[in-house]
């Protein structure tokens, strides 16, 4: 990019788990990718002392507690929303109205209605040259990007079955205290929105198909938890000491459905799968071949070529660490693995490039809205004793 291009000022709203991950990406994106220059202007959080400490640690020029004042600043061009889900719509819509580019952490919103309002706000902002994305960063894992290319090249053929699961175990201890992630009025949903949103996005992104109908269910295994400080609720807490509070979100969710191409779909998410720390698996079985990916082994994808491997047993492991693989050439010499945090860098590099080139940014708000519609359909099915429902087109 031309050195004369003015830097884009970035503000991140939220300093905890996702704020830390996003800060890491903003700090490194320009060092490894040829993107417009950015400046880490301000980190925003409700707790002034914690926000200030995080800003200093993560390389921000300053901290603040009032996001409304930040979106009015002329030196801030990108608003990156890492706040709890209930705040996404209000902040994103206000930021778009103020002329900013916007990134929103997944899930896009806590309701279809809020997601629709966000998409409407972006449609108006897009006409003014603004960009916005939902941060479904797992699209940017090199192995997932390679899997997408194999599918586009016809190596899988017509899909027969897709199985996707995202399993964690950080809530299995009943003494793990309450957090905003366990309150529906703040998070919108539990495992379904937190983990299921990633699965729905990856399935539709990889297959280039929509989910047409489904039946699903929700389960909350521990309905009350002690109050206490577990940080942002993304990891196990030290144990609550206060009175019990009702958990108002799901601990696990499942769905069976149909893809627009006729293939069958199975989804499963849980924060109660003891022994599974962060296992997201996607398996696609087609007429010509099959693909397997597991986030806990994110530098590899497994491929079975049904046209050439039919006389062999088992899948072929592809280690995605070569310079000609997606994104990898920007990092280390061939054969050197990368980690979970790199997907955020790749996502922000794509976003900055689309701003510079004036090309559409993705994952778009329209795509985020479609994910929200699928999640709502699972909730609707669960409320109707797992009756099959049609997903809005």
C-alpha positions as CSV (number, residue, x, y, z in Angstrom):
1,X,0.0,0.0,0.0
2,X,1.2,3.5,-0.7
3,X,2.9,5.2,2.2
4,X,1.0,8.4,1.6
5,X,-2.3,6.7,2.5
6,X,-3.5,8.1,5.8
7,X,-3.6,5.6,8.7
8,X,-6.9,4.2,9.8
9,X,-7.6,4.7,13.5
10,X,-9.0,1.7,15.2
11,X,-11.0,1.5,18.4
12,X,-11.8,-1.8,20.1
13,X,-14.8,-1.9,22.5
14,X,-14.2,-4.7,25.0
15,X,-10.9,-5.5,26.7
16,X,-11.4,-9.1,28.0
17,X,-11.0,-12.4,26.1
18,X,-12.0,-11.2,22.6
19,X,-10.5,-7.7,23.2
20,X,-7.2,-9.4,23.9
21,X,-7.4,-11.5,20.8
22,X,-8.4,-8.6,18.6
23,X,-5.7,-6.4,20.1
24,X,-3.1,-9.0,19.1
25,X,-4.4,-9.1,15.6
26,X,-4.4,-5.3,15.2
27,X,-0.9,-5.1,16.6
28,X,0.5,-7.7,14.1
29,X,-1.5,-7.4,10.9
30,X,0.6,-4.6,9.3
31,X,3.8,-6.4,10.2
32,X,2.9,-9.5,8.1
33,X,0.4,-8.3,5.5
34,X,0.5,-5.5,2.9
35,X,-2.5,-3.6,4.2
36,X,-3.4,0.0,4.8
37,X,-1.6,1.4,7.9
38,X,-3.6,1.4,11.1
39,X,-3.2,3.0,14.5
40,X,-4.3,1.4,17.7
41,X,-6.1,4.5,19.0
42,X,-8.3,3.5,21.9
43,X,-9.5,0.5,23.9
44,X,-12.9,0.9,25.5
45,X,-14.3,-0.9,28.6
46,X,-16.8,-0.3,31.3
47,X,-14.2,-0.7,34.1
48,X,-11.9,2.3,33.6
49,X,-9.0,0.8,35.6
50,X,-9.1,-2.5,33.9
51,X,-9.4,-0.9,30.5
52,X,-6.5,1.3,31.1
53,X,-4.3,-1.6,32.2
54,X,-5.3,-3.6,29.2
55,X,-4.7,-0.7,26.8
56,X,-1.2,-0.3,28.1
57,X,-0.5,-4.0,27.9
58,X,-1.9,-4.5,24.4
59,X,-0.4,-1.5,22.8
60,X,-3.2,1.0,22.6
61,X,-2.6,4.7,22.7
62,X,-5.3,5.4,25.3
63,X,-8.4,3.9,27.0
64,X,-11.9,5.1,27.5
65,X,-15.2,4.1,29.2
66,X,-17.7,5.8,26.9
67,X,-18.0,4.2,23.4
68,X,-20.5,6.9,22.3
69,X,-17.8,9.6,22.5
70,X,-15.3,7.4,20.7
71,X,-17.5,6.8,17.6
72,X,-17.7,10.6,17.2
73,X,-13.9,11.1,17.0
74,X,-12.5,12.1,13.6
75,X,-9.3,10.1,14.2
76,X,-11.2,6.8,14.7
77,X,-12.2,5.1,11.4
78,X,-12.9,1.5,12.5
79,X,-15.0,0.4,15.4
80,X,-14.3,-3.2,16.5
81,X,-17.1,-4.5,18.7
82,X,-16.1,-7.2,21.3
83,X,-18.7,-6.3,23.9
84,X,-21.4,-8.7,25.1
85,X,-23.9,-9.6,22.4
86,X,-26.7,-7.5,23.8
87,X,-24.7,-4.4,22.9
88,X,-23.8,-5.3,19.3
89,X,-26.8,-3.8,17.5
90,X,-26.7,-0.5,19.4
91,X,-23.0,0.1,18.9
92,X,-22.8,-1.1,15.3
93,X,-25.8,0.9,14.2
94,X,-24.5,4.1,15.9
95,X,-21.0,3.6,14.5
96,X,-22.3,3.1,11.0
97,X,-24.4,6.2,11.3
98,X,-21.3,8.1,12.4
99,X,-19.5,7.0,9.2
100,X,-17.3,4.3,10.6
101,X,-16.3,0.9,9.3
102,X,-17.5,-1.8,11.7
103,X,-16.4,-5.3,12.9
104,X,-18.7,-7.2,15.1
105,X,-17.8,-10.3,17.0
106,X,-20.0,-13.3,16.4
107,X,-22.8,-14.0,16.9
108,X,-23.9,-10.9,15.1
109,X,-26.7,-10.1,17.5
110,X,-29.0,-11.5,20.2
111,X,-32.1,-11.7,17.9
112,X,-33.0,-11.8,14.3
113,X,-34.7,-8.4,14.7
114,X,-31.5,-6.8,15.8
115,X,-29.6,-8.4,13.0
116,X,-32.1,-7.1,10.5
117,X,-31.7,-3.6,11.9
118,X,-27.9,-3.9,11.6
119,X,-28.1,-5.1,8.0
120,X,-30.5,-2.2,7.1
121,X,-28.0,0.2,8.7
122,X,-25.2,-1.3,6.7
123,X,-27.1,-1.1,3.5
124,X,-27.3,2.6,3.9
125,X,-23.7,2.9,5.0
126,X,-22.4,0.8,2.1
127,X,-23.7,3.4,-0.3
128,X,-21.4,5.8,1.4
129,X,-18.4,3.5,1.0
130,X,-18.3,2.0,4.4
131,X,-17.5,-1.6,5.2
132,X,-18.7,-4.0,7.9
133,X,-18.2,-7.7,8.8
134,X,-19.1,-10.3,11.4
135,X,-15.9,-11.8,12.8
136,X,-16.4,-15.5,11.8
137,X,-12.6,-15.8,11.9
138,X,-12.4,-19.6,11.5
139,X,-13.0,-19.1,7.8
140,X,-9.5,-17.7,7.8
141,X,-7.7,-20.7,9.2
142,X,-5.4,-21.9,6.4
143,X,-6.6,-25.5,6.5
144,X,-10.3,-24.3,6.3
145,X,-9.4,-22.0,3.4
146,X,-7.7,-24.9,1.6
147,X,-10.7,-27.1,2.3
148,X,-12.9,-24.5,0.6
149,X,-10.6,-24.5,-2.4
150,X,-10.8,-28.3,-2.7
151,X,-14.6,-28.1,-2.6
152,X,-14.7,-25.3,-5.2
153,X,-12.4,-27.4,-7.4
154,X,-14.9,-30.2,-7.4
155,X,-12.9,-32.7,-5.4
156,X,-15.8,-33.5,-3.1
157,X,-18.6,-33.4,-5.7
158,X,-22.3,-33.3,-4.6
159,X,-22.6,-33.4,-0.9
160,X,-24.3,-36.3,0.8
161,X,-23.6,-35.7,4.5
162,X,-22.2,-32.8,6.6
163,X,-21.5,-33.4,10.3
164,X,-20.3,-30.5,12.5
165,X,-19.7,-30.3,16.2
166,X,-18.2,-27.8,18.6
167,X,-17.5,-29.2,22.0
168,X,-16.0,-27.6,25.2
169,X,-16.0,-28.6,28.9
170,X,-15.5,-25.3,30.8
171,X,-19.0,-25.4,32.4
172,X,-19.0,-29.0,33.7
173,X,-18.0,-27.9,37.2
174,X,-21.2,-26.8,39.0
175,X,-19.2,-24.3,41.1
176,X,-18.1,-22.4,38.0
177,X,-19.7,-19.0,38.7
178,X,-22.2,-17.0,36.7
179,X,-21.1,-14.6,34.0
180,X,-22.7,-12.6,31.3
181,X,-22.3,-15.6,28.9
182,X,-24.9,-17.4,31.1
183,X,-27.5,-14.7,31.1
184,X,-29.9,-14.6,28.1
185,X,-30.5,-10.9,28.4
186,X,-26.8,-10.2,27.9
187,X,-25.6,-13.1,25.7
188,X,-28.8,-13.9,23.7
189,X,-28.1,-17.7,23.9
190,X,-25.6,-20.0,25.4
191,X,-23.7,-22.7,23.5
192,X,-26.0,-22.3,20.5
193,X,-25.0,-18.7,19.8
194,X,-21.4,-18.9,21.1
195,X,-20.4,-22.1,19.4
196,X,-23.3,-22.9,17.0
197,X,-22.8,-19.6,15.1
198,X,-19.3,-20.7,14.1
199,X,-20.6,-24.0,12.8
200,X,-23.5,-22.6,10.9
201,X,-21.3,-20.0,9.2
202,X,-18.6,-22.6,8.3
203,X,-21.1,-25.1,6.9
204,X,-22.8,-22.5,4.7
205,X,-19.4,-20.9,3.7
206,X,-17.7,-24.2,2.8
207,X,-20.6,-25.7,1.0
208,X,-21.9,-22.5,-0.6
209,X,-25.4,-23.9,0.2
210,X,-28.1,-22.8,2.6
211,X,-29.8,-24.7,5.4
212,X,-33.4,-25.1,4.3
213,X,-35.1,-26.9,7.2
214,X,-34.2,-28.4,10.5
215,X,-35.3,-29.8,13.8
216,X,-33.4,-29.1,17.0
217,X,-33.2,-29.1,20.7
218,X,-31.6,-27.3,23.7
219,X,-30.6,-28.5,27.1
220,X,-29.4,-26.7,30.3
221,X,-27.8,-29.2,32.6
222,X,-27.0,-27.0,35.6
223,X,-29.8,-24.5,36.1
224,X,-28.3,-22.5,39.0
225,X,-24.8,-21.2,39.6
226,X,-23.2,-19.2,42.4
227,X,-22.4,-15.6,41.7
228,X,-18.7,-14.7,41.6
229,X,-15.9,-13.3,39.4
230,X,-15.0,-15.5,36.4
231,X,-13.7,-12.7,34.3
232,X,-15.6,-12.6,31.0
233,X,-16.9,-16.1,31.4
234,X,-14.8,-17.6,28.6
235,X,-12.8,-19.9,30.9
236,X,-13.3,-21.7,34.2
237,X,-13.7,-19.5,37.2
238,X,-12.2,-20.0,40.6
239,X,-15.6,-20.8,42.1
240,X,-18.5,-18.5,43.1
241,X,-19.1,-17.6,46.7
242,X,-22.4,-15.6,46.4
243,X,-26.0,-16.7,46.2
244,X,-27.3,-18.9,43.5
245,X,-28.5,-17.3,40.3
246,X,-30.6,-18.9,37.6
247,X,-28.9,-19.9,34.3
248,X,-31.1,-18.6,31.5
249,X,-29.2,-20.0,28.4
250,X,-28.6,-23.4,27.0
251,X,-25.5,-25.6,27.9
252,X,-25.9,-27.8,24.8
253,X,-27.8,-27.7,21.5
254,X,-28.3,-30.0,18.5
255,X,-30.0,-29.9,15.1
256,X,-30.7,-32.2,12.1
257,X,-31.4,-30.5,8.8
258,X,-31.2,-30.4,5.1
259,X,-29.0,-28.4,2.8
260,X,-30.2,-26.7,-0.3
261,X,-28.4,-29.2,-2.5
262,X,-30.1,-32.1,-0.8
263,X,-27.4,-33.2,1.6
264,X,-28.1,-34.1,5.2
265,X,-26.8,-32.0,8.0
266,X,-26.1,-32.7,11.7
267,X,-25.0,-30.0,14.2
268,X,-24.0,-30.5,17.9
269,X,-22.6,-27.9,20.3
270,X,-21.9,-28.3,24.0
271,X,-20.0,-26.6,26.8
272,X,-20.5,-29.8,28.8
273,X,-18.4,-32.3,26.9
274,X,-15.9,-33.4,29.6
275,X,-12.4,-33.7,28.2
276,X,-13.1,-31.6,25.1
277,X,-11.3,-28.2,25.5
278,X,-12.0,-26.5,22.2
279,X,-12.8,-29.3,19.7
280,X,-14.6,-28.0,16.6
281,X,-14.9,-30.6,13.9
282,X,-16.3,-30.4,10.4
283,X,-16.8,-33.5,8.2
284,X,-18.1,-33.3,4.6
285,X,-18.9,-36.5,2.7
286,X,-19.5,-36.2,-1.0
287,X,-19.9,-38.2,-4.2
288,X,-16.3,-37.8,-5.2
289,X,-14.5,-37.3,-1.9
290,X,-14.6,-36.4,1.8
291,X,-12.9,-33.8,4.0
292,X,-12.3,-33.7,7.8
293,X,-11.1,-30.8,9.9
294,X,-10.5,-30.5,13.7
295,X,-9.7,-27.1,15.2
296,X,-7.5,-28.7,17.8
297,X,-5.2,-29.8,15.0
298,X,-5.7,-26.6,13.0
299,X,-2.7,-27.0,10.7
300,X,-4.1,-30.0,9.0
301,X,-7.0,-31.2,6.9
302,X,-7.8,-34.8,6.1
303,X,-8.9,-35.7,2.5
304,X,-10.2,-38.9,1.0
305,X,-10.2,-38.9,-2.8
306,X,-12.9,-41.3,-3.8
307,X,-11.8,-41.2,-7.4
308,X,-8.2,-42.3,-6.7
309,X,-8.1,-43.7,-3.2
310,X,-11.0,-46.1,-3.5
311,X,-8.7,-49.2,-3.1
312,X,-7.1,-47.8,0.0
313,X,-8.3,-47.5,3.6
314,X,-8.3,-44.3,5.4
315,X,-7.8,-40.6,4.8
316,X,-4.8,-38.7,3.6
317,X,-3.4,-36.0,5.9
318,X,-2.5,-32.7,4.4
319,X,-0.2,-30.5,6.5
320,X,-1.2,-27.0,5.7
321,X,2.2,-25.3,6.3
322,X,3.5,-24.5,2.8
323,X,4.0,-21.1,1.4
324,X,1.5,-21.8,-1.4
325,X,-1.2,-22.6,1.0
326,X,-3.7,-19.9,1.9
327,X,-2.2,-17.1,4.1
328,X,0.8,-19.3,5.2
329,X,3.3,-17.6,2.9
330,X,3.0,-14.4,5.0
331,X,4.4,-16.0,8.1
332,X,7.3,-18.5,8.6
333,X,9.4,-20.8,6.3
334,X,7.6,-23.9,4.9
335,X,6.8,-26.5,7.5
336,X,6.3,-24.1,10.5
337,X,2.9,-24.3,12.1
338,X,0.8,-21.3,13.1
339,X,-1.8,-21.0,15.9
340,X,-5.4,-20.1,16.8
341,X,-4.7,-16.4,17.0
342,X,-3.5,-16.1,13.4
343,X,-7.0,-16.4,12.0
344,X,-7.9,-13.0,13.5
345,X,-4.9,-11.5,11.8
346,X,-6.0,-13.0,8.5
347,X,-9.5,-11.7,8.9
348,X,-8.4,-8.2,9.7
349,X,-6.0,-8.3,6.7
350,X,-8.9,-9.3,4.4
351,X,-11.0,-6.5,5.9
352,X,-8.4,-3.8,5.5
353,X,-7.7,-4.9,1.9
354,X,-11.4,-4.7,1.0
355,X,-11.5,-1.2,2.4
356,X,-8.5,-0.2,0.3
357,X,-9.7,-1.9,-2.8
358,X,-13.4,-0.9,-2.5
359,X,-14.4,-4.6,-2.8
360,X,-17.2,-6.2,-0.7
361,X,-16.0,-7.3,2.8
362,X,-16.9,-10.7,4.2
363,X,-18.3,-12.4,6.3
364,X,-20.9,-9.7,5.6
365,X,-23.8,-8.5,7.7
366,X,-26.1,-10.3,5.3
367,X,-24.3,-13.6,6.0
368,X,-24.4,-12.9,9.7
369,X,-28.2,-12.3,9.5
370,X,-28.6,-15.7,7.8
371,X,-26.7,-17.4,10.6
372,X,-28.9,-15.6,13.1
373,X,-32.0,-16.9,11.3
374,X,-30.7,-20.5,11.5
375,X,-30.0,-20.2,15.2
376,X,-33.5,-18.8,15.8
377,X,-35.0,-21.7,13.8
378,X,-33.2,-24.1,16.1
379,X,-34.7,-22.3,19.1
380,X,-38.1,-22.3,17.5
381,X,-37.9,-26.0,16.8
382,X,-36.8,-26.7,20.4
383,X,-39.7,-24.7,21.7
384,X,-42.1,-26.8,19.6
385,X,-40.8,-30.2,20.8
386,X,-38.2,-30.5,18.1
387,X,-40.7,-30.1,15.3
388,X,-39.1,-29.6,11.8
389,X,-39.2,-25.9,10.8
390,X,-38.4,-24.1,7.6
391,X,-35.5,-21.7,7.8
392,X,-36.3,-18.3,6.2
393,X,-34.8,-18.0,2.7
